Amino acid sequence: MEKKPNVILMFIDDLGYGDLSCFNENSKLKTTNIDGLSDCGIRLTDCHSTSALCTPSRYGLLTGRYNWRSRLKQSVLPGGGDPLIESGRMTLASMFKKHGYYTAAVGKWHLGLGWERKALDGSEYGIADEVNEKKNLPGAEGFLLDGMNIDFTKPLKVSPNDYGFDYFFGTAASLDQPPYTYIENRTVLAVPDHVTGVFPLDRTGATQQELWQRGPAAPGYNFEKVIGDMNDKVLEIIDEHAQEPFFLYYPTHAVHGPLLPPAGFKGKSGLNVYGDMVLYLDYIVGTVRDKLQEKGILEDTIFIFASDNGCSGVADYPFLTSHGHNPSYIFRGKKTDIYEGGHRIPAIISWPGHFGTVSSDGSIGNGGAVCDQMTCLCDLFATFAQILGENLPDNAGEDSISLLPALHKNMPVRHSVVHSSGDGSFSIRTQDWKLELCRHGGSGMARPVNEPSTSDQVPYQLYNLKEDVEEQHNVAEKYPKICLDLANELLEIIKNGRSTAGQPQENAGMDSWKQLRDVYGVMEKIEENAKN
C-alpha cells in the first residue's frame, strides 16, 4: 500500500438503529451529515456489537475478542473501576502504533483506569457522615459511592496510554457516571472538590433524563459542554496530525444520558431532548467530515461510525413511538436486551474510492453501498490487521474476522456470532437462526408490561430471523434439533477461548462464571426436549 489511510473510529453511546434517516425510512429525525457519510461509504445493515451494554462492547471493539471472555461477565464498570483490558493484550491502538501511526483516544473511556486509592471517608467533600452510613451497604464498593476512594492528585497507574494510545483526553466513563473531571493521559486536570448528582439514578426510563449519578466533581465541570469540548479536541488533533497517518478513536458521550442539548439544538427535533441530542450528534459528524475536507485528507481517511449498543430507555420510547419514531426501528428490545434491538447497531464505513461512491472533489455521491451480511464490531480488528499486513498472534483478536470480502463484494464472512445481554445471558446466531438462552430479554431489569414471553417449560428462545426478524414467534419447541446444534456450537466457542482458527485460549473467571453454569442448565432442557 503506497499511502497508509488515516482511521477515525467514531463510537456513539446508546444510539438506536432507527434513529438515523439512512437506516430508518420512517425516522422523524433527518440526520443529514450521517446520511452524507453513508452516501459516500457503505452501510452495514446487519452489524452487531458484541454486547448490549457499553463497557463490554468497548472491550470487544478494541480487542477483537468477545467481551465475556474478560473478567466482566455482566453489567458495566463503575467510573472508578479497575482496568478491564488485560495487561499486554494487543488492541487496535497498539496494532496501529506498531505500523507507524499516531494514535489518540478522545471521549468516554469506560474500560477502567489504574486509580491511586485512598481511605473511603468523604471528609474532603463534606459528606463524611453519609459515607460512613452507606459504605458498608451492598453495592457501596461499586456504584453507590463511585469515585469516593480515589486520590485524584496522583497520576494514573494504568491509562489508555498503556493500551497503545499516544494520547488520551476524556472522562473515565459515561456522561452520567462519576468522577466528573477531565483526564489527559495519566493526569486528572482538575481535582474534584464537591459531590453532585442523585442516587439511585434511573436509566431504564425517562424519569431522570437530565440528571446524573451522585459522585465527586471538579470545580466548574459543565455537563452540557463535555460533548463539545471533546469534539473540539478531535478537530485539534486532526489539524495537528493531518500530515501523518493517524488512528483516532472517538468514543462520544452522545447520546447517553443526561440528555442536555446545547443552545441551538434545544427543541430542534420537534420531539424531545433525545431527538435534539441525535441532531446535535449529526452536527458533530459534519464538523469532523468538514475538517477532513479542509485538510485535504478526506479521501485518505477511513471514517467508521457505529453505535456501541441499542438505544436506552432514557430516550422515552413511549413518547417517541407515539409520535411515529422508534429508536429500535422494527427490532424488538433496546439497550441491555438479548433481542436485536439490544445489539443490532447502525454502522457506516466510509473510505472514498474504496467503499461506496464519491466524486473527485470529495462531495457526496448519489448513493452509498449496502452490506447486508452478518457482521460484528469485533471484526474491525482483523479487518485492519489485513489492511496493515499484520499477522495476528494466537492470543489476539480471537473472535475477529476480516470484513474485506463483505465490504468489497458483499460476501458472507461469518458462520456465527455470539451476543451477550445486560445480565450476561447468551445468544448465538448462524445466519437465519438465533438461539437465546434466557426466558426473556436478559436485561437484568424488569420485563416490559405486555411483552411477549416464553413458556416457563422452555427457558430459551429460538427465532428464524429471515421470517421473523421482529422476534415475536418463539419456535424452540418446534425445532429442538436446531436448538441443540446451536447450543453445542456456543459451548465449543466458549470452551476453545476463541471462535477463529488458532490455538485454544483461556477465558477469565471460569470458576465464578454464573452465566456459564446457567448455559449448562439450559442445555439439559434442550437435550431433554431434543430426545422427545
C-alpha positions as CSV (number, residue, x, y, z in Angstrom):
1,M,0.0,0.0,0.0
2,E,1.6,3.3,-1.1
3,K,-0.2,5.5,1.4
4,K,-1.5,4.4,4.8
5,P,-5.1,5.5,5.3
6,N,-6.0,7.6,8.4
7,V,-8.6,6.0,10.5
8,I,-11.3,7.7,12.6
9,L,-13.4,5.3,14.6
10,M,-16.4,7.2,16.0
11,F,-18.1,5.1,18.6
12,I,-21.5,6.5,19.6
13,D,-23.1,5.9,23.0
14,D,-26.6,4.4,23.0
15,L,-27.7,5.4,19.5
16,G,-30.6,3.3,18.1
17,Y,-30.7,1.7,14.7
18,G,-33.9,3.5,14.0
19,D,-32.6,7.0,14.9
20,L,-30.9,7.6,11.6
21,S,-32.8,8.5,8.4
22,C,-30.3,6.5,6.3
23,F,-31.3,3.4,8.3
24,N,-34.9,4.0,9.0
25,E,-37.2,5.3,6.2
26,N,-39.7,6.3,8.9
27,S,-37.3,8.2,11.1
28,K,-38.7,11.5,12.4
29,L,-35.1,12.8,12.6
30,K,-33.3,13.9,9.4
31,T,-29.6,13.1,10.0
32,T,-28.2,14.9,7.0
33,N,-24.5,14.6,7.8
34,I,-24.6,11.0,8.9
35,D,-26.6,10.2,5.7
36,G,-23.9,12.0,3.8
37,L,-21.3,9.8,5.3
38,S,-23.4,6.8,4.3
39,D,-23.8,8.1,0.8
40,C,-20.0,8.2,0.2
41,G,-19.4,4.9,2.1
42,I,-21.0,1.6,2.9
43,R,-23.9,1.0,5.3
44,L,-23.8,-2.2,7.3
45,T,-27.4,-3.3,7.9
46,D,-26.8,-6.5,9.9
47,C,-24.0,-5.3,12.1
48,H,-23.8,-6.1,15.8
49,S,-21.9,-5.0,18.9
50,T,-20.6,-8.0,21.0
51,S,-22.8,-6.9,23.9
52,A,-26.0,-4.9,24.6
53,L,-24.1,-2.7,27.1
54,C,-21.3,-0.2,26.7
55,T,-18.3,-1.4,28.8
56,P,-18.3,-4.9,27.3
57,S,-19.0,-3.7,23.7
58,R,-15.9,-1.4,24.0
59,Y,-13.8,-4.3,25.1
60,G,-14.9,-6.3,22.1
61,L,-14.3,-3.5,19.7
62,L,-10.8,-2.6,20.9
63,T,-9.6,-6.2,21.4
64,G,-11.4,-8.2,18.7
65,R,-12.4,-10.6,21.4
66,Y,-15.8,-11.5,22.8
67,N,-16.3,-9.3,25.9
68,W,-17.5,-12.2,28.1
69,R,-14.0,-13.8,27.9
70,S,-12.8,-11.0,30.2
71,R,-13.4,-10.9,33.9
72,L,-16.6,-8.8,33.4
73,K,-19.5,-11.3,33.0
74,Q,-22.4,-8.8,33.2
75,S,-23.3,-5.2,33.6
76,V,-20.7,-2.3,33.2
77,L,-17.8,-1.0,35.1
78,P,-18.3,2.0,37.5
79,G,-16.3,5.1,36.6
80,G,-13.9,4.4,39.4
81,G,-13.4,0.8,38.3
82,D,-10.1,-1.0,37.7
83,P,-8.7,-1.7,34.1
84,L,-10.7,-4.4,32.2
85,I,-8.3,-4.9,29.2
86,E,-5.6,-7.3,30.3
87,S,-2.1,-6.1,30.5
88,G,-0.1,-6.9,27.4
89,R,-3.2,-7.7,25.3
90,M,-3.0,-6.3,21.7
91,T,-5.5,-3.6,20.9
92,L,-6.5,-1.8,17.8
93,A,-4.4,1.1,19.0
94,S,-1.2,-0.9,19.7
95,M,-1.6,-2.5,16.3
96,F,-1.8,0.8,14.5
97,K,1.1,2.2,16.6
98,K,3.2,-0.8,15.6
99,H,2.7,0.2,12.0
100,G,3.8,3.8,12.4
101,Y,0.5,5.5,13.3
102,Y,-0.1,8.4,15.7
103,T,-2.8,7.0,18.0
104,A,-5.3,9.0,20.1
105,A,-8.4,8.4,22.1
106,V,-10.8,11.2,22.9
107,G,-14.1,10.9,24.8
108,K,-15.6,8.3,27.0
109,W,-13.2,5.5,28.1
110,H,-15.3,3.3,30.4
111,L,-12.9,0.4,30.4
112,G,-11.4,1.1,33.9
113,L,-8.3,3.0,34.9
114,G,-5.4,2.4,37.3
115,W,-6.5,4.8,40.1
116,E,-4.5,5.5,43.1
117,R,-6.8,4.6,46.1
118,K,-7.2,6.2,49.5
119,A,-9.5,5.8,52.5
120,L,-13.2,6.0,51.8
121,D,-14.2,8.7,54.2
122,G,-15.7,11.6,52.2
123,S,-14.3,14.2,54.5
124,E,-12.9,16.4,51.8
125,Y,-16.3,16.6,50.2
126,G,-18.1,17.4,53.4
127,I,-20.1,14.2,53.4
128,A,-18.2,12.0,55.9
129,D,-21.4,11.1,57.7
130,E,-23.1,9.9,54.6
131,V,-20.1,7.8,53.6
132,N,-19.9,6.2,57.0
133,E,-23.6,5.5,56.9
134,K,-23.6,3.9,53.5
135,K,-20.1,2.4,52.9
136,N,-21.0,-1.0,54.4
137,L,-24.2,-1.4,52.4
138,P,-24.3,-3.8,49.4
139,G,-23.1,-2.0,46.3
140,A,-21.1,0.6,48.2
141,E,-17.9,-0.7,46.6
142,G,-19.3,-0.1,43.2
143,F,-21.9,2.5,42.1
144,L,-23.2,3.8,45.4
145,L,-20.0,5.8,46.3
146,D,-18.3,5.6,43.0
147,G,-15.0,7.6,42.9
148,M,-15.0,8.5,46.6
149,N,-11.9,6.4,47.4
150,I,-9.7,7.9,44.6
151,D,-6.7,10.1,45.2
152,F,-7.1,12.5,42.2
153,T,-3.9,14.2,42.9
154,K,-1.9,11.1,41.9
155,P,-1.2,10.1,38.3
156,L,-3.0,7.1,36.9
157,K,-1.1,3.8,37.2
158,V,-2.9,2.5,34.1
159,S,-4.4,4.7,31.4
160,P,-5.3,4.3,27.7
161,N,-1.6,5.1,27.1
162,D,-0.9,1.6,28.3
163,Y,-3.0,0.1,25.5
164,G,-1.3,1.7,22.6
165,F,-2.7,5.2,22.6
166,D,-0.1,8.0,22.3
167,Y,-2.6,10.5,23.6
168,F,-5.8,10.4,25.7
169,F,-8.2,13.1,26.5
170,G,-11.6,12.4,28.1
171,T,-13.5,11.1,31.1
172,A,-13.4,7.8,33.0
173,A,-16.9,6.7,32.0
174,S,-20.3,7.9,30.7
175,L,-21.6,11.4,30.9
176,D,-23.7,10.4,33.9
177,Q,-21.1,8.5,35.8
178,P,-18.6,9.9,38.3
179,P,-15.9,11.0,38.7
180,Y,-16.8,14.2,36.8
181,T,-13.4,15.6,35.7
182,Y,-11.3,15.6,32.5
183,I,-8.3,13.4,32.2
184,E,-5.3,13.9,29.9
185,N,-3.1,10.9,29.5
186,R,-2.3,10.0,33.2
187,T,-3.4,13.2,34.8
188,V,-6.6,14.4,36.3
189,L,-6.8,18.0,35.1
190,A,-9.0,19.4,37.9
191,V,-9.2,17.7,41.3
192,P,-12.9,17.1,42.3
193,D,-13.9,19.3,45.3
194,H,-17.6,18.6,45.7
195,V,-20.3,16.0,45.2
196,T,-23.2,16.3,42.7
197,G,-26.0,14.2,41.3
198,V,-28.6,11.7,42.6
199,F,-28.6,8.1,43.8
200,P,-30.1,5.9,42.7
201,L,-30.2,7.1,39.1
202,D,-32.9,5.6,36.9
203,R,-31.6,4.8,33.4
204,T,-34.4,2.3,32.5
205,G,-36.9,5.1,31.6
206,A,-37.3,8.8,31.1
207,T,-37.9,9.9,34.6
208,Q,-34.4,11.4,35.1
209,Q,-33.4,12.3,31.5
210,E,-31.4,15.4,32.6
211,L,-29.8,14.0,35.8
212,W,-26.6,12.2,36.6
213,Q,-25.3,9.7,39.2
214,R,-24.1,11.1,42.6
215,G,-20.4,11.4,42.9
216,P,-17.3,13.7,43.1
217,A,-17.0,16.5,40.5
218,A,-14.3,19.0,39.7
219,P,-14.9,22.8,40.1
220,G,-16.6,24.3,37.1
221,Y,-17.4,20.9,35.5
222,N,-20.2,21.7,33.0
223,F,-22.1,18.6,31.8
224,E,-23.6,20.5,28.9
225,K,-20.2,21.4,27.5
226,V,-18.5,18.0,27.7
227,I,-19.5,16.7,24.3
228,G,-18.5,19.9,22.6
229,D,-15.2,20.0,24.4
230,M,-14.4,16.5,23.3
231,N,-15.2,17.4,19.7
232,D,-13.0,20.5,19.8
233,K,-10.1,18.2,20.9
234,V,-10.8,15.8,18.0
235,L,-10.7,18.7,15.5
236,E,-7.5,19.9,17.0
237,I,-5.8,16.5,16.7
238,I,-6.8,16.3,13.0
239,D,-5.3,19.8,12.5
240,E,-2.1,18.8,14.2
241,H,-1.6,15.4,12.7
242,A,-3.1,15.7,9.2
243,Q,0.3,15.1,7.6
244,E,1.0,11.7,9.2
245,P,-1.1,8.6,9.4
246,F,-3.3,8.6,12.5
247,F,-5.7,6.4,14.2
248,L,-8.3,8.4,16.2
249,Y,-10.6,6.5,18.4
250,Y,-13.5,8.8,19.2
251,P,-16.0,7.3,21.7
252,T,-18.5,10.1,22.1
253,H,-20.5,10.8,25.2
254,A,-23.6,11.5,22.9
255,V,-26.3,10.3,23.0
256,H,-26.2,8.8,26.5
257,G,-28.0,10.5,29.4
258,P,-28.0,13.0,30.8
259,L,-29.7,14.5,27.7
260,L,-28.5,18.1,27.7
261,P,-28.7,19.6,24.2
262,P,-26.7,22.8,23.9
263,A,-28.2,26.1,22.8
264,G,-29.2,26.0,19.2
265,F,-30.3,22.4,19.5
266,K,-32.9,22.5,22.3
267,G,-36.3,21.8,20.6
268,K,-34.7,21.4,17.2
269,S,-36.0,17.9,16.6
270,G,-39.6,18.8,17.4
271,L,-39.8,15.6,19.5
272,N,-37.9,15.6,22.8
273,V,-34.4,16.1,24.3
274,Y,-33.3,12.8,23.0
275,G,-34.2,13.7,19.4
276,D,-32.4,17.0,19.9
277,M,-29.3,15.1,21.0
278,V,-29.4,12.9,17.9
279,L,-29.4,16.1,15.8
280,Y,-26.5,17.5,17.8
281,L,-24.6,14.3,17.1
282,D,-25.4,14.7,13.4
283,Y,-23.9,18.2,13.5
284,I,-20.7,16.9,15.2
285,V,-20.3,14.3,12.5
286,G,-20.5,17.1,10.0
287,T,-17.8,19.1,11.7
288,V,-15.4,16.2,11.6
289,R,-16.0,15.5,8.0
290,D,-15.6,19.2,7.1
291,K,-12.3,19.2,9.0
292,L,-11.1,16.3,6.9
293,Q,-12.2,18.1,3.7
294,E,-10.5,21.3,4.9
295,K,-7.2,19.5,5.5
296,G,-7.4,17.7,2.1
297,I,-7.4,14.2,3.7
298,L,-11.0,13.1,3.3
299,E,-10.1,10.6,0.5
300,D,-7.2,9.3,2.6
301,T,-9.3,8.6,5.7
302,I,-11.4,5.6,6.7
303,F,-14.2,7.0,8.7
304,I,-16.2,4.5,10.8
305,F,-19.4,5.5,12.5
306,A,-21.1,2.9,14.8
307,S,-23.1,2.7,18.0
308,D,-22.0,0.7,21.0
309,N,-25.4,-0.9,21.6
310,G,-29.1,-0.2,21.2
311,C,-30.9,2.9,22.4
312,S,-31.5,3.3,26.1
313,G,-34.9,3.7,27.8
314,V,-33.8,7.2,28.8
315,A,-34.8,8.3,25.3
316,D,-38.5,7.8,26.3
317,Y,-39.7,5.1,24.0
318,P,-43.4,5.6,24.8
319,F,-43.3,9.2,23.8
320,L,-41.2,8.7,20.7
321,T,-43.2,5.7,19.4
322,S,-46.4,7.6,20.0
323,H,-45.0,10.3,17.7
324,G,-44.0,7.8,15.0
325,H,-40.4,7.4,15.8
326,N,-39.0,4.1,17.0
327,P,-35.2,4.2,18.0
328,S,-35.1,0.4,17.6
329,Y,-36.6,0.5,14.1
330,I,-38.6,-2.7,13.6
331,F,-36.5,-4.7,16.1
332,R,-37.6,-6.0,19.4
333,G,-35.9,-4.7,22.6
334,K,-33.4,-2.0,23.4
335,K,-30.2,-1.5,25.2
336,T,-29.3,-4.4,27.6
337,D,-31.6,-6.8,25.8
338,I,-30.6,-10.0,24.1
339,Y,-33.1,-9.2,21.3
340,E,-31.9,-7.5,18.1
341,G,-32.8,-4.0,19.4
342,G,-30.1,-4.5,22.1
343,H,-27.1,-5.2,19.9
344,R,-28.0,-4.6,16.2
345,I,-26.5,-1.2,15.6
346,P,-26.2,1.4,12.9
347,A,-22.7,1.2,11.3
348,I,-21.2,3.0,8.4
349,I,-17.7,2.6,6.9
350,S,-16.6,5.4,4.6
351,W,-13.4,5.2,2.5
352,P,-13.8,7.3,-0.6
353,G,-12.6,5.5,-3.7
354,H,-12.7,2.1,-1.9
355,F,-16.1,1.7,-0.4
356,G,-19.2,3.4,-1.8
357,T,-19.3,6.4,-4.2
358,V,-17.7,9.8,-4.1
359,S,-16.9,12.5,-6.6
360,S,-13.3,13.6,-7.4
361,D,-13.7,16.7,-5.3
362,G,-14.9,14.8,-2.2
363,S,-18.5,15.8,-2.5
364,I,-21.3,13.4,-1.6
365,G,-22.2,10.8,-4.2
366,N,-25.7,9.8,-5.3
367,G,-26.0,6.8,-3.1
368,G,-23.7,4.6,-1.0
369,A,-23.3,0.9,-1.0
370,V,-25.0,-1.6,1.4
371,C,-23.5,-4.6,3.1
372,D,-26.3,-6.9,4.4
373,Q,-24.0,-9.6,5.6
374,M,-23.9,-10.6,9.3
375,T,-21.0,-8.7,10.9
376,C,-19.7,-7.8,14.3
377,L,-17.8,-4.8,15.6
378,C,-15.1,-7.1,16.9
379,D,-14.4,-7.8,13.3
380,L,-12.7,-4.4,12.8
381,F,-9.7,-5.8,14.5
382,A,-9.0,-8.5,11.9
383,T,-10.1,-6.1,9.1
384,F,-7.4,-3.6,9.9
385,A,-4.9,-6.3,10.5
386,Q,-5.4,-7.4,6.9
387,I,-5.2,-3.8,5.6
388,L,-2.0,-3.2,7.6
389,G,-0.5,-6.6,6.7
390,E,-0.3,-7.6,10.4
391,N,-0.2,-11.3,11.2
392,L,-2.1,-11.7,14.4
393,P,-0.7,-14.0,17.1
394,D,-2.9,-16.7,18.6
395,N,-3.7,-14.5,21.7
396,A,-5.0,-11.5,19.8
397,G,-8.3,-10.9,18.0
398,E,-9.6,-14.4,18.9
399,D,-13.1,-13.7,17.7
400,S,-12.4,-11.3,14.8
401,I,-12.9,-12.0,11.1
402,S,-11.9,-9.7,8.3
403,L,-14.7,-7.8,6.8
404,L,-13.0,-7.0,3.5
405,P,-14.8,-9.7,1.4
406,A,-18.1,-8.3,2.8
407,L,-17.1,-4.7,2.2
408,H,-15.8,-5.2,-1.3
409,K,-18.2,-7.8,-2.7
410,N,-20.9,-8.2,-0.1
411,M,-19.8,-11.8,0.5
412,P,-20.6,-13.6,3.8
413,V,-17.7,-13.7,6.3
414,R,-19.2,-15.2,9.4
415,H,-20.8,-18.6,10.1
416,S,-22.0,-17.5,13.6
417,V,-22.0,-14.6,16.0
418,V,-22.4,-14.6,19.8
419,H,-24.2,-11.9,21.7
420,S,-24.5,-11.1,25.4
421,S,-27.1,-9.2,27.3
422,G,-27.0,-6.9,30.3
423,D,-27.2,-9.7,32.8
424,G,-24.6,-11.8,30.8
425,S,-27.1,-14.1,29.1
426,F,-26.1,-15.6,25.8
427,S,-27.4,-15.9,22.3
428,I,-25.9,-17.4,19.2
429,R,-26.9,-16.9,15.7
430,T,-26.0,-18.7,12.5
431,Q,-27.4,-16.7,9.6
432,D,-31.2,-17.2,9.8
433,W,-31.4,-19.0,13.2
434,K,-30.9,-17.3,16.6
435,L,-31.0,-19.2,19.9
436,E,-31.4,-17.1,23.1
437,L,-30.5,-18.9,26.3
438,C,-32.8,-17.0,28.6
439,R,-36.6,-16.8,29.1
440,H,-36.9,-13.1,28.4
441,G,-34.7,-10.2,27.3
442,G,-31.7,-11.0,29.6
443,S,-31.5,-7.3,30.5
444,G,-31.4,-7.9,34.3
445,M,-34.2,-5.4,34.5
446,A,-37.9,-5.8,34.8
447,R,-39.6,-7.1,31.7
448,P,-41.8,-4.5,30.0
449,V,-45.5,-4.9,30.5
450,N,-47.3,-6.9,27.7
451,E,-44.0,-8.0,26.2
452,P,-44.4,-11.5,24.6
453,S,-43.0,-14.1,26.9
454,T,-41.7,-17.6,26.6
455,S,-43.0,-20.7,28.2
456,D,-41.8,-21.5,31.7
457,Q,-41.2,-25.0,30.5
458,V,-38.8,-23.8,27.8
459,P,-36.3,-21.4,29.3
460,Y,-34.8,-20.5,26.0
461,Q,-35.9,-18.9,22.7
462,L,-35.4,-19.7,19.0
463,Y,-36.2,-17.3,16.2
464,N,-35.9,-17.5,12.4
465,L,-34.7,-14.0,11.7
466,K,-35.4,-14.4,7.9
467,E,-39.1,-15.0,8.6
468,D,-39.4,-13.2,12.0
469,V,-36.8,-10.5,12.4
470,E,-39.1,-8.9,15.0
471,E,-38.6,-11.9,17.2
472,Q,-42.3,-12.4,18.0
473,H,-42.7,-16.2,17.5
474,N,-40.5,-18.5,19.6
475,V,-40.2,-21.7,17.7
476,A,-37.9,-23.5,20.1
477,E,-40.3,-26.3,20.8
478,K,-40.9,-26.9,17.1
479,Y,-37.2,-27.2,16.2
480,P,-35.4,-29.0,19.1
481,K,-32.5,-30.3,16.9
482,I,-31.6,-26.7,15.7
483,C,-31.6,-25.6,19.3
484,L,-29.3,-28.4,20.3
485,D,-26.9,-27.8,17.4
486,L,-26.7,-24.1,18.2
487,A,-26.2,-24.7,21.9
488,N,-23.4,-27.2,21.2
489,E,-21.7,-24.7,18.9
490,L,-21.9,-22.0,21.6
491,L,-20.3,-24.3,24.1
492,E,-17.5,-25.1,21.7
493,I,-16.8,-21.4,21.2
494,I,-16.7,-20.8,24.9
495,K,-14.6,-23.8,25.7
496,N,-12.0,-23.0,23.0
497,G,-11.5,-19.5,24.1
498,R,-11.8,-18.4,20.5
499,S,-14.2,-18.7,17.5
500,T,-11.5,-18.4,14.9
501,A,-8.7,-20.8,13.8
502,G,-5.7,-21.0,16.1
503,Q,-4.5,-22.4,19.4
504,P,-7.2,-22.5,22.2
505,Q,-7.1,-19.7,24.7
506,E,-8.3,-19.2,28.2
507,N,-11.3,-17.3,29.4
508,A,-11.1,-15.3,32.7
509,G,-13.2,-16.1,35.7
510,M,-14.2,-19.7,34.8
511,D,-14.8,-20.8,38.4
512,S,-17.2,-18.0,39.3
513,W,-19.0,-17.7,35.9
514,K,-22.6,-18.0,36.9
515,Q,-23.9,-17.4,33.4
516,L,-21.9,-20.3,32.1
517,R,-23.5,-22.6,34.7
518,D,-26.8,-21.3,33.5
519,V,-26.0,-22.3,30.0
520,Y,-25.3,-25.8,31.1
521,G,-28.6,-25.8,33.0
522,V,-30.5,-24.7,29.9
523,M,-28.5,-27.2,27.8
524,E,-30.0,-30.0,29.9
525,K,-33.5,-28.8,29.0
526,I,-32.5,-28.5,25.3
527,E,-31.2,-32.1,25.3
528,E,-34.2,-33.4,27.1
529,N,-36.6,-31.7,24.5
530,A,-34.5,-33.0,21.6
531,K,-34.9,-36.6,22.8
532,N,-38.7,-36.3,23.0
